[in-house]
Amino acid sequence: MAAVVRRQSNLQLRLPSTSAADNNNNKKKKTNSWGICSSEEELERVCVLGHGSSGTVYKVREKKSSQVYALKIVHGNNDPEVCRQLFREMDILRRTTDSPYIVKCYGIEEKPWGDTGMVMEYMDLGTLDTLCKELGGTLSEEKVAHVARQVVNGLSYLHSHNIVHRDIKPANLLVNKNMDVKIGDFGVSRIMCPSLDACNSFVGTCAYMSPDRLDPGAYGGTYNGYAADIWSLGLTLLELFLGHFPLLQPGQRPDWASLMGAICLADDPSTLLPDSWSTVSDEFRSFIQCCLNKDSSKRWTALQLLSHPFLAN
């Protein structure tokens, strides 16, 4: 049976409350949902930061304080799948307001005509994907460790709250001028039951999916969403270090067959790395191997990775 998506006109949510009672009170009182200003009209749009088929992200400035934010406008009134992703992201953002490693959401407001606006923390250097290209295409091992330390802290926080991200990649990690790295884009994330319920839906970016997710039958028939986030992290860090997607040759156009072969059929992901891999430290090599173990039960957890020498150093 297809999922039913219910929408209500002019729905307003207050962060960080998560109780149904609080939501009902907010609806009755028509309280402000932004938390930083009384309405979107008090935000001046400066420029477009990005756009896609379902919406646009703007750089905005609060007129009174001159504080800068990112305003994400999602057009999902007629698309049930966009609605599902939006509600999922809203739910997760409401649960993750107290971590310095997650992009903050300061308020959410749904318009009567169907658009939803989310006022987000502005990360002025953009995504790691863009920043890495601007810095010459690669990051040093020291900088990769700096990134890894923060992302692992973010994943440890999410996983401790039974949340799997399911789409960790350079384009979903954001950076500010202080070189703080934060996890963003929770459109395909999922809140899991404490008992580690099954997470079998095929969402996210295929290139960063773990072998147990692409071909669960060959890897014990089970898929662990938490362990899959760690696999994606390992590929992300290698991409930042190498300057290209690590499981394919530089310039090689990814397709389903080549990705399946590289992810599922190759014996050891490290065998696909170029000669420069031999120049990295033992700690970095060990850290990557802990992330990219094809046996998800032997892959390190985020909590374990926090104590790895690569991050400690």
C-alpha positions in Angstrom: 0.0 0.0 0.0 1.3 3.4 -0.9 2.2 5.8 1.9 -0.4 8.5 2.6 1.0 11.9 3.0 -1.2 14.3 5.0 -0.7 18.0 4.7 -2.3 20.9 6.6 -2.5 24.4 5.4 -0.3 26.9 7.3 1.2 24.3 9.5 3.7 25.9 11.9 6.4 24.1 13.9 8.4 25.4 16.8 12.0 24.1 17.4 13.2 22.3 19.3 10.0 20.9 20.9 9.0 17.4 19.6 5.9 16.5 21.6 2.5 16.3 19.9 1.0 18.4 22.7 3.4 21.3 22.0 2.6 21.1 18.3 -1.2 21.3 19.0 -0.6 24.3 21.3 1.4 26.0 18.6 -1.3 25.5 16.0 -4.0 26.9 18.4 -1.9 30.0 19.3 -0.6 30.5 15.7 2.8 31.1 17.3 5.8 32.2 15.3 7.9 29.3 14.1 11.0 31.1 13.0 12.6 31.7 16.3 14.8 34.5 14.9 12.3 36.9 13.5 8.5 37.2 13.2 8.2 36.2 9.6 10.0 35.5 6.3 9.3 39.0 5.3 11.9 40.2 7.8 14.6 38.2 5.9 16.2 39.9 2.9 17.2 37.5 0.1 20.8 38.2 -0.9 21.5 35.5 -3.5 20.7 32.0 -4.6 23.0 29.3 -3.1 21.6 26.4 -5.0 18.4 25.1 -6.6 16.9 21.9 -7.8 13.6 20.5 -9.0 12.0 20.6 -5.6 13.2 23.9 -4.3 15.8 26.6 -3.9 18.3 27.6 -1.1 18.9 31.3 -0.6 21.4 33.3 1.4 19.3 35.7 3.5 20.0 38.4 6.0 17.7 39.3 8.9 16.9 43.0 8.4 17.1 44.0 12.1 20.3 42.2 13.2 22.0 41.8 9.8 22.6 38.1 10.8 23.1 35.8 7.8 21.2 32.5 7.3 20.4 30.0 4.6 16.7 29.9 3.7 15.6 26.6 2.1 12.3 26.8 0.2 10.8 23.4 -0.8 8.0 23.2 -3.3 6.4 19.9 -2.5 2.6 20.5 -2.6 1.9 18.1 -5.4 4.7 15.5 -5.0 4.1 12.9 -2.3 7.7 11.7 -2.4 9.0 15.3 -1.9 6.6 15.6 1.0 7.8 12.4 2.6 11.4 13.5 2.4 10.6 17.0 3.7 8.6 15.7 6.7 11.4 13.3 7.4 14.0 16.0 7.3 11.9 18.3 9.5 11.5 15.6 12.1 15.2 14.9 12.2 16.2 18.6 12.4 13.9 19.0 15.4 15.7 16.1 17.1 19.3 17.4 16.4 19.4 20.9 17.7 22.1 20.4 20.4 25.0 19.1 18.3 27.8 21.4 17.0 28.4 18.9 14.2 25.0 19.1 12.6 23.8 22.0 10.5 21.2 23.8 12.7 17.7 24.7 11.7 16.3 27.8 13.4 12.7 27.6 12.2 10.2 26.0 9.9 7.1 27.4 8.3 4.6 25.9 5.9 2.9 28.3 3.6 -0.9 28.0 2.7 0.0 27.5 -1.0 2.3 24.5 -0.1 5.8 25.9 0.0 7.8 25.1 3.1 10.6 27.4 4.4 13.4 26.3 6.6 15.8 28.9 8.1 19.1 27.1 8.4 22.6 27.8 9.7 24.6 29.6 7.0 27.9 27.7 6.1 29.8 30.4 4.2 32.4 28.1 2.5 29.7 25.8 1.1 30.1 22.1 0.7 33.3 20.1 1.1 32.9 19.0 -2.5 33.1 22.6 -3.8 35.8 23.7 -1.3 38.1 20.8 -2.2 37.9 21.7 -5.8 38.7 25.4 -5.0 41.7 24.3 -3.0 43.2 22.4 -5.9 41.3 19.2 -5.8 42.8 17.4 -2.8 43.2 17.8 0.9 46.3 17.0 2.9 46.1 14.1 5.4 46.1 16.5 8.2 43.1 18.3 6.8 41.4 15.0 6.1 41.9 14.1 9.8 40.3 17.5 10.8 37.3 16.7 8.6 37.1 13.1 9.8 37.1 14.1 13.5 34.1 16.3 13.1 32.1 14.1 10.8 32.6 11.1 13.1 31.5 13.1 16.0 28.4 14.1 14.0 27.7 10.5 13.1 28.2 9.3 16.6 25.6 11.8 17.8 23.1 10.8 15.1 23.6 7.1 15.7 23.2 7.5 19.4 19.8 9.1 18.6 18.9 6.1 16.3 19.3 8.2 13.2 21.1 6.9 10.1 22.0 9.6 7.5 22.1 7.3 4.4 23.8 9.8 2.1 27.2 10.8 3.5 29.3 12.3 0.8 31.3 15.5 0.2 28.4 17.4 -1.2 26.4 16.8 2.0 29.1 18.1 4.4 29.2 21.8 4.9 32.0 24.1 6.0 32.2 27.6 7.5 35.1 30.1 7.6 36.3 28.6 10.9 36.7 25.3 9.1 33.9 23.8 11.2 32.5 20.8 9.2 28.9 19.9 9.7 26.5 17.2 8.4 23.6 18.5 6.4 20.8 17.3 4.0 18.7 14.8 5.9 16.2 14.3 3.1 16.8 10.5 2.8 17.8 9.9 6.5 15.8 7.6 8.7 15.0 7.4 12.4 15.5 3.8 13.4 13.9 1.8 16.3 16.2 1.2 19.2 16.2 -2.5 18.3 18.0 -1.7 15.0 15.1 -2.4 12.7 15.6 -3.3 9.1 16.5 -0.4 6.7 16.2 -1.9 3.2 15.0 1.0 1.1 17.3 1.9 -1.8 17.9 5.6 -1.3 21.0 7.8 -1.3 23.8 8.2 -3.8 24.7 4.8 -5.3 28.4 5.5 -5.6 28.8 5.8 -1.8 26.6 2.8 -0.9 28.1 -0.1 1.0 28.4 -3.6 -0.6 25.9 -5.0 1.9 23.4 -2.4 0.8 23.9 -3.0 -3.0 24.0 -6.8 -2.7 22.8 -7.9 0.7 22.5 -11.5 -0.4 26.2 -11.8 -0.9 27.0 -10.2 2.5 24.9 -12.2 5.0 21.5 -11.0 3.8 21.4 -8.1 6.3 21.9 -4.4 5.9 23.1 -2.3 8.8 22.3 1.4 8.2 24.8 2.6 10.8 27.6 0.6 9.3 26.6 1.8 5.9 27.2 5.4 7.0 30.7 4.4 8.1 31.4 2.9 4.6 30.3 6.2 3.0 32.5 8.1 5.4 35.5 6.1 4.3 34.9 6.7 0.6 34.3 10.4 1.3 37.6 10.9 3.1 39.5 9.0 0.4 37.8 11.2 -2.2 38.9 14.4 -0.4 42.5 13.0 -0.2 42.8 11.7 -3.7 40.8 14.4 -5.6 38.5 11.9 -7.3 36.1 9.1 -6.5 38.4 6.5 -5.1 36.9 3.3 -6.5 37.1 4.5 -10.1 39.9 5.8 -12.2 40.3 9.6 -12.5 37.9 10.8 -15.2 36.1 7.5 -15.5 32.4 8.0 -15.9 30.5 6.0 -13.3 27.8 3.6 -14.4 25.9 0.8 -12.6 28.2 -2.0 -13.8 31.5 -0.3 -12.9 30.2 0.8 -9.5 28.9 -2.7 -8.7 32.2 -4.2 -9.7 34.3 -1.7 -7.7 32.1 -1.9 -4.6 31.0 -5.5 -4.5 33.4 -7.6 -6.5 36.9 -6.1 -5.8 38.6 -8.0 -2.9 39.9 -4.9 -1.1 39.1 -1.3 -1.9 42.7 -0.3 -1.0 43.9 -2.3 -4.1 42.2 0.2 -6.3 44.1 3.2 -4.9 47.0 4.7 -6.8 50.7 4.6 -5.7 50.3 7.7 -3.6 48.5 5.6 -1.1 51.8 4.2 0.1 52.9 7.6 1.3 50.2 8.1 3.9 50.6 7.3 7.5 49.8 3.9 9.0 47.1 5.6 11.1 45.3 6.9 8.1 45.5 3.6 6.3 44.2 1.8 9.3 41.3 4.2 9.7 40.2 3.8 6.1 40.4 0.0 6.4 38.2 0.2 9.6 35.6 2.1 7.6 35.8 0.0 4.4 35.7 -3.5 5.7 33.2 -5.3 3.5 31.9 -7.3 6.4 29.6 -4.8 8.0 29.8 -6.6 11.3 33.5 -5.9 11.4 33.3 -2.3 10.3 34.0 0.0 13.2 31.2 2.0 14.7 31.4 5.8 14.9 31.9 5.6 18.7 34.9 3.2 18.1 36.3 5.5 15.5 36.4 8.4 17.9 39.2 6.6 19.8 41.2 5.7 16.6 44.8 7.0 16.6 44.2 8.8 13.3 41.8 11.1 15.1 43.7 11.3 18.3 46.8 12.6 16.6 
